[in-house]
Amino acid sequence: MSHLFTPVISCLAAACLAVPIGALAADNTAVACSVMVDYSKNNVLVERYLRDFVVTPDTPFVDDFGTRLRLKQFTATVTRASGTAVVSFDYFNDVGVFHAVAFNGSLSVRGGGDAQSTSGSHSFFAANGSTGPVGGAHLTSYTVSCRKA
Protein backbone atom coordinates (compact mmCIF):
# COMPACT_ATOMS: atom_id res chain seq x y z
CA MET A 1 0.00 0.00 0.00
CA SER A 2 2.89 2.38 0.68
CA HIS A 3 4.04 2.03 -2.94
CA LEU A 4 0.86 3.87 -4.01
CA PHE A 5 1.91 6.98 -2.10
CA THR A 6 5.44 7.13 -3.51
CA PRO A 7 4.49 9.06 -6.71
CA VAL A 8 2.38 11.50 -4.66
CA ILE A 9 5.17 12.10 -2.17
CA SER A 10 7.70 12.54 -5.01
CA CYS A 11 5.46 15.12 -6.73
CA LEU A 12 4.91 17.03 -3.48
CA ALA A 13 8.65 17.03 -2.72
CA ALA A 14 9.49 18.29 -6.21
CA ALA A 15 6.87 21.06 -5.98
CA CYS A 16 8.10 22.14 -2.55
CA LEU A 17 11.74 22.23 -3.65
CA ALA A 18 11.07 24.06 -6.92
CA VAL A 19 9.87 27.25 -5.22
CA PRO A 20 12.77 27.73 -2.80
CA ILE A 21 15.39 26.96 -5.46
CA GLY A 22 13.86 29.55 -7.80
CA ALA A 23 13.63 32.06 -4.96
CA LEU A 24 17.27 31.48 -4.05
CA ALA A 25 18.39 32.07 -7.62
CA ALA A 26 16.50 35.38 -7.68
CA ASP A 27 18.07 36.37 -4.33
CA ASN A 28 21.62 36.03 -5.62
CA THR A 29 22.02 39.77 -6.21
CA ALA A 30 25.49 41.15 -5.58
CA VAL A 31 25.73 44.53 -3.86
CA ALA A 32 28.90 46.65 -4.05
CA CYS A 33 29.48 48.87 -1.03
CA SER A 34 31.96 51.21 0.56
CA VAL A 35 32.24 52.20 4.21
CA MET A 36 34.13 55.02 5.90
CA VAL A 37 34.32 55.44 9.67
CA ASP A 38 36.24 58.27 11.32
CA TYR A 39 37.02 58.27 15.04
CA SER A 40 38.32 61.57 16.42
CA LYS A 41 39.34 62.72 19.86
CA ASN A 42 39.50 66.44 20.65
CA ASN A 43 39.03 67.23 16.93
CA VAL A 44 42.05 65.13 15.92
CA LEU A 45 41.48 62.12 13.66
CA VAL A 46 42.67 59.08 15.62
CA GLU A 47 41.58 56.29 13.32
CA ARG A 48 39.93 55.90 9.92
CA TYR A 49 38.37 52.69 8.63
CA LEU A 50 37.83 52.65 4.86
CA ARG A 51 36.82 49.58 2.80
CA ASP A 52 35.18 48.67 -0.49
CA PHE A 53 33.46 45.29 -0.57
CA VAL A 54 30.89 43.13 -2.35
CA VAL A 55 28.26 41.17 -0.46
CA THR A 56 25.73 38.59 -1.69
CA PRO A 57 22.98 36.68 0.13
CA ASP A 58 25.29 33.63 0.17
CA THR A 59 28.50 35.46 1.07
CA PRO A 60 28.55 37.89 3.97
CA PHE A 61 31.44 40.35 4.29
CA VAL A 62 33.57 40.01 7.43
CA ASP A 63 36.64 42.15 8.06
CA ASP A 64 38.54 41.42 11.26
CA PHE A 65 41.00 44.32 11.39
CA GLY A 66 41.90 43.86 15.04
CA THR A 67 45.31 43.69 16.61
CA ARG A 68 46.69 41.49 19.37
CA LEU A 69 45.46 44.05 21.90
CA ARG A 70 42.29 45.46 20.30
CA LEU A 71 39.12 43.85 18.94
CA LYS A 72 38.02 45.49 15.67
CA GLN A 73 35.51 44.10 13.20
CA PHE A 74 33.16 45.19 10.42
CA THR A 75 30.52 42.81 9.02
CA ALA A 76 27.81 43.15 6.39
CA THR A 77 25.05 40.92 5.04
CA VAL A 78 22.40 41.36 2.38
CA THR A 79 18.82 40.06 2.35
CA ARG A 80 15.81 40.76 0.18
CA ALA A 81 12.61 42.39 1.42
CA SER A 82 9.77 43.02 -1.02
CA GLY A 83 12.14 42.89 -4.00
CA THR A 84 14.64 45.34 -2.47
CA ALA A 85 18.14 44.39 -1.34
CA VAL A 86 18.73 45.33 2.31
CA VAL A 87 22.34 45.57 3.48
CA SER A 88 22.78 45.24 7.25
CA PHE A 89 26.09 46.18 8.85
CA ASP A 90 27.83 46.05 12.24
CA TYR A 91 30.97 47.89 13.35
CA PHE A 92 32.95 47.36 16.55
CA ASN A 93 36.24 49.02 17.41
CA ASP A 94 37.98 48.73 20.76
CA VAL A 95 39.59 52.20 20.49
CA GLY A 96 41.18 52.28 23.91
CA VAL A 97 41.45 50.78 27.36
CA PHE A 98 38.19 52.34 28.54
CA HIS A 99 36.29 53.08 25.30
CA ALA A 100 34.86 51.16 22.39
CA VAL A 101 32.91 52.34 19.36
CA ALA A 102 30.01 50.18 18.18
CA PHE A 103 27.09 50.78 15.84
CA ASN A 104 24.90 48.92 13.39
CA GLY A 105 22.43 49.86 10.71
CA SER A 106 20.81 48.88 7.46
CA LEU A 107 20.44 50.34 4.00
CA SER A 108 17.83 49.59 1.33
CA VAL A 109 19.34 49.34 -2.16
CA ARG A 110 16.97 49.72 -5.07
CA GLY A 111 17.71 48.80 -8.69
CA GLY A 112 18.87 51.18 -11.38
CA GLY A 113 22.56 51.29 -10.51
CA ASP A 114 22.30 54.46 -8.38
CA ALA A 115 24.15 54.30 -5.08
CA GLN A 116 22.16 54.59 -1.87
CA SER A 117 23.86 55.98 1.24
CA THR A 118 23.34 56.29 4.94
CA SER A 119 25.44 58.13 7.49
CA GLY A 120 25.48 58.98 11.15
CA SER A 121 27.57 60.11 14.06
CA HIS A 122 27.87 59.77 17.79
CA SER A 123 29.80 61.88 20.26
CA PHE A 124 30.46 61.93 23.98
CA PHE A 125 32.66 63.84 26.40
CA ALA A 126 34.67 62.22 29.18
CA ALA A 127 35.70 64.61 31.94
CA ASN A 128 38.80 62.66 32.97
CA GLY A 129 41.08 65.49 31.84
CA SER A 130 40.99 66.51 28.21
CA THR A 131 44.69 65.79 27.73
CA GLY A 132 44.70 62.33 29.30
CA PRO A 133 44.26 59.03 27.45
CA VAL A 134 40.55 58.84 28.37
CA GLY A 135 39.18 62.35 28.74
CA GLY A 136 38.05 64.73 26.07
CA ALA A 137 35.55 64.98 23.24
CA HIS A 138 35.11 61.74 21.28
CA LEU A 139 33.36 61.76 17.87
CA THR A 140 32.61 58.84 15.56
CA SER A 141 31.06 59.45 12.15
CA TYR A 142 30.31 56.98 9.38
CA THR A 143 29.01 56.72 5.82
CA VAL A 144 27.95 53.51 4.07
CA SER A 145 27.13 53.59 0.35
CA CYS A 146 25.89 50.64 -1.73
CA ARG A 147 24.63 49.89 -5.23
CA LYS A 148 23.61 46.72 -7.01
CA ALA A 149 26.67 45.30 -8.74
BAGUGU-70455 format. One record per residue (C-alpha): residue number from 1; residue in one letter; chain; x, y, z. Coordinates in Angstrom, 2 decimals. Layout:
+-----+---+---+---------+---------+---------+
|   k | r | c |       X |       Y |       Z |
+-----+---+---+---------+---------+---------+
| NUM | A | A |       X |       Y |       Z |
...
+-----+---+---+---------+---------+---------+
***
This chain:
+-----+---+---+---------+---------+---------+
|   k | r | c |       X |       Y |       Z |
+-----+---+---+---------+---------+---------+
|   1 | M | A |    0.00 |    0.00 |    0.00 |
|   2 | S | A |    2.89 |    2.38 |    0.68 |
|   3 | H | A |    4.04 |    2.03 |   -2.94 |
|   4 | L | A |    0.86 |    3.87 |   -4.01 |
|   5 | F | A |    1.91 |    6.98 |   -2.10 |
|   6 | T | A |    5.44 |    7.13 |   -3.51 |
|   7 | P | A |    4.49 |    9.06 |   -6.71 |
|   8 | V | A |    2.38 |   11.50 |   -4.66 |
|   9 | I | A |    5.17 |   12.10 |   -2.17 |
|  10 | S | A |    7.70 |   12.54 |   -5.01 |
|  11 | C | A |    5.46 |   15.12 |   -6.73 |
|  12 | L | A |    4.91 |   17.03 |   -3.48 |
|  13 | A | A |    8.65 |   17.03 |   -2.72 |
|  14 | A | A |    9.49 |   18.29 |   -6.21 |
|  15 | A | A |    6.87 |   21.06 |   -5.98 |
|  16 | C | A |    8.10 |   22.14 |   -2.55 |
|  17 | L | A |   11.74 |   22.23 |   -3.65 |
|  18 | A | A |   11.07 |   24.06 |   -6.92 |
|  19 | V | A |    9.87 |   27.25 |   -5.22 |
|  20 | P | A |   12.77 |   27.73 |   -2.80 |
|  21 | I | A |   15.39 |   26.96 |   -5.46 |
|  22 | G | A |   13.86 |   29.55 |   -7.80 |
|  23 | A | A |   13.63 |   32.06 |   -4.96 |
|  24 | L | A |   17.27 |   31.48 |   -4.05 |
|  25 | A | A |   18.39 |   32.07 |   -7.62 |
|  26 | A | A |   16.50 |   35.38 |   -7.68 |
|  27 | D | A |   18.07 |   36.37 |   -4.33 |
|  28 | N | A |   21.62 |   36.03 |   -5.62 |
|  29 | T | A |   22.02 |   39.77 |   -6.21 |
|  30 | A | A |   25.49 |   41.15 |   -5.58 |
|  31 | V | A |   25.73 |   44.53 |   -3.86 |
|  32 | A | A |   28.90 |   46.65 |   -4.05 |
|  33 | C | A |   29.48 |   48.87 |   -1.03 |
|  34 | S | A |   31.96 |   51.21 |    0.56 |
|  35 | V | A |   32.24 |   52.20 |    4.21 |
|  36 | M | A |   34.13 |   55.02 |    5.90 |
|  37 | V | A |   34.32 |   55.44 |    9.67 |
|  38 | D | A |   36.24 |   58.27 |   11.32 |
|  39 | Y | A |   37.02 |   58.27 |   15.04 |
|  40 | S | A |   38.32 |   61.57 |   16.42 |
|  41 | K | A |   39.34 |   62.72 |   19.86 |
|  42 | N | A |   39.50 |   66.44 |   20.65 |
|  43 | N | A |   39.03 |   67.23 |   16.93 |
|  44 | V | A |   42.05 |   65.13 |   15.92 |
|  45 | L | A |   41.48 |   62.12 |   13.66 |
|  46 | V | A |   42.67 |   59.08 |   15.62 |
|  47 | E | A |   41.58 |   56.29 |   13.32 |
|  48 | R | A |   39.93 |   55.90 |    9.92 |
|  49 | Y | A |   38.37 |   52.69 |    8.63 |
|  50 | L | A |   37.83 |   52.65 |    4.86 |
|  51 | R | A |   36.82 |   49.58 |    2.80 |
|  52 | D | A |   35.18 |   48.67 |   -0.49 |
|  53 | F | A |   33.46 |   45.29 |   -0.57 |
|  54 | V | A |   30.89 |   43.13 |   -2.35 |
|  55 | V | A |   28.26 |   41.17 |   -0.46 |
|  56 | T | A |   25.73 |   38.59 |   -1.69 |
|  57 | P | A |   22.98 |   36.68 |    0.13 |
|  58 | D | A |   25.29 |   33.63 |    0.17 |
|  59 | T | A |   28.50 |   35.46 |    1.07 |
|  60 | P | A |   28.55 |   37.89 |    3.97 |
|  61 | F | A |   31.44 |   40.35 |    4.29 |
|  62 | V | A |   33.57 |   40.01 |    7.43 |
|  63 | D | A |   36.64 |   42.15 |    8.06 |
|  64 | D | A |   38.54 |   41.42 |   11.26 |
|  65 | F | A |   41.00 |   44.32 |   11.39 |
|  66 | G | A |   41.90 |   43.86 |   15.04 |
|  67 | T | A |   45.31 |   43.69 |   16.61 |
|  68 | R | A |   46.69 |   41.49 |   19.37 |
|  69 | L | A |   45.46 |   44.05 |   21.90 |
|  70 | R | A |   42.29 |   45.46 |   20.30 |
|  71 | L | A |   39.12 |   43.85 |   18.94 |
|  72 | K | A |   38.02 |   45.49 |   15.67 |
|  73 | Q | A |   35.51 |   44.10 |   13.20 |
|  74 | F | A |   33.16 |   45.19 |   10.42 |
|  75 | T | A |   30.52 |   42.81 |    9.02 |
|  76 | A | A |   27.81 |   43.15 |    6.39 |
|  77 | T | A |   25.05 |   40.92 |    5.04 |
|  78 | V | A |   22.40 |   41.36 |    2.38 |
|  79 | T | A |   18.82 |   40.06 |    2.35 |
|  80 | R | A |   15.81 |   40.76 |    0.18 |
|  81 | A | A |   12.61 |   42.39 |    1.42 |
|  82 | S | A |    9.77 |   43.02 |   -1.02 |
|  83 | G | A |   12.14 |   42.89 |   -4.00 |
|  84 | T | A |   14.64 |   45.34 |   -2.47 |
|  85 | A | A |   18.14 |   44.39 |   -1.34 |
|  86 | V | A |   18.73 |   45.33 |    2.31 |
|  87 | V | A |   22.34 |   45.57 |    3.48 |
|  88 | S | A |   22.78 |   45.24 |    7.25 |
|  89 | F | A |   26.09 |   46.18 |    8.85 |
|  90 | D | A |   27.83 |   46.05 |   12.24 |
|  91 | Y | A |   30.97 |   47.89 |   13.35 |
|  92 | F | A |   32.95 |   47.36 |   16.55 |
|  93 | N | A |   36.24 |   49.02 |   17.41 |
|  94 | D | A |   37.98 |   48.73 |   20.76 |
|  95 | V | A |   39.59 |   52.20 |   20.49 |
|  96 | G | A |   41.18 |   52.28 |   23.91 |
|  97 | V | A |   41.45 |   50.78 |   27.36 |
|  98 | F | A |   38.19 |   52.34 |   28.54 |
|  99 | H | A |   36.29 |   53.08 |   25.30 |
| 100 | A | A |   34.86 |   51.16 |   22.39 |
| 101 | V | A |   32.91 |   52.34 |   19.36 |
| 102 | A | A |   30.01 |   50.18 |   18.18 |
| 103 | F | A |   27.09 |   50.78 |   15.84 |
| 104 | N | A |   24.90 |   48.92 |   13.39 |
| 105 | G | A |   22.43 |   49.86 |   10.71 |
| 106 | S | A |   20.81 |   48.88 |    7.46 |
| 107 | L | A |   20.44 |   50.34 |    4.00 |
| 108 | S | A |   17.83 |   49.59 |    1.33 |
| 109 | V | A |   19.34 |   49.34 |   -2.16 |
| 110 | R | A |   16.97 |   49.72 |   -5.07 |
| 111 | G | A |   17.71 |   48.80 |   -8.69 |
| 112 | G | A |   18.87 |   51.18 |  -11.38 |
| 113 | G | A |   22.56 |   51.29 |  -10.51 |
| 114 | D | A |   22.30 |   54.46 |   -8.38 |
| 115 | A | A |   24.15 |   54.30 |   -5.08 |
| 116 | Q | A |   22.16 |   54.59 |   -1.87 |
| 117 | S | A |   23.86 |   55.98 |    1.24 |
| 118 | T | A |   23.34 |   56.29 |    4.94 |
| 119 | S | A |   25.44 |   58.13 |    7.49 |
| 120 | G | A |   25.48 |   58.98 |   11.15 |
| 121 | S | A |   27.57 |   60.11 |   14.06 |
| 122 | H | A |   27.87 |   59.77 |   17.79 |
| 123 | S | A |   29.80 |   61.88 |   20.26 |
| 124 | F | A |   30.46 |   61.93 |   23.98 |
| 125 | F | A |   32.66 |   63.84 |   26.40 |
| 126 | A | A |   34.67 |   62.22 |   29.18 |
| 127 | A | A |   35.70 |   64.61 |   31.94 |
| 128 | N | A |   38.80 |   62.66 |   32.97 |
| 129 | G | A |   41.08 |   65.49 |   31.84 |
| 130 | S | A |   40.99 |   66.51 |   28.21 |
| 131 | T | A |   44.69 |   65.79 |   27.73 |
| 132 | G | A |   44.70 |   62.33 |   29.30 |
| 133 | P | A |   44.26 |   59.03 |   27.45 |
| 134 | V | A |   40.55 |   58.84 |   28.37 |
| 135 | G | A |   39.18 |   62.35 |   28.74 |
| 136 | G | A |   38.05 |   64.73 |   26.07 |
| 137 | A | A |   35.55 |   64.98 |   23.24 |
| 138 | H | A |   35.11 |   61.74 |   21.28 |
| 139 | L | A |   33.36 |   61.76 |   17.87 |
| 140 | T | A |   32.61 |   58.84 |   15.56 |
| 141 | S | A |   31.06 |   59.45 |   12.15 |
| 142 | Y | A |   30.31 |   56.98 |    9.38 |
| 143 | T | A |   29.01 |   56.72 |    5.82 |
| 144 | V | A |   27.95 |   53.51 |    4.07 |
| 145 | S | A |   27.13 |   53.59 |    0.35 |
| 146 | C | A |   25.89 |   50.64 |   -1.73 |
| 147 | R | A |   24.63 |   49.89 |   -5.23 |
| 148 | K | A |   23.61 |   46.72 |   -7.01 |
| 149 | A | A |   26.67 |   45.30 |   -8.74 |
+-----+---+---+---------+---------+---------+
***
